[in-house]
């Protein structure tokens, strides 16, 4: 999961931050974190329902159960 970094130097690319909810701002920082990217890639390789508990703790992630 390598984010598109082509517009990171463009101030207009951040106009949405002015009106963004806290979770959107948090996601912008999280998705750019190299350790998060590595953990995400590792989770993609793991079984579909097996998320390492250390990744949950490290990133504060929680997901709804299957419905």
Rosetta blueprint (number, residue, H / E / L):
1 X L
2 X L
3 X L
4 X L
5 X L
6 X L
7 X L
8 X L
9 X L
10 X L
11 X H
12 X H
13 X H
14 X H
15 X H
16 X H
17 X H
18 X H
19 X H
20 X L
21 X L
22 X H
23 X H
24 X H
25 X H
26 X H
27 X H
28 X H
29 X H
30 X H
31 X H
32 X L
33 X L
34 X H
35 X H
36 X H
37 X H
38 X H
39 X H
40 X H
41 X H
42 X H
43 X H
44 X H
45 X H
46 X L
47 X L
48 X L
49 X L
50 X L
51 X L
52 X L
53 X H
54 X H
55 X H
56 X H
57 X H
58 X H
59 X H
60 X L
61 X L
62 X L
63 X L
64 X L
65 X L
66 X L
67 X L
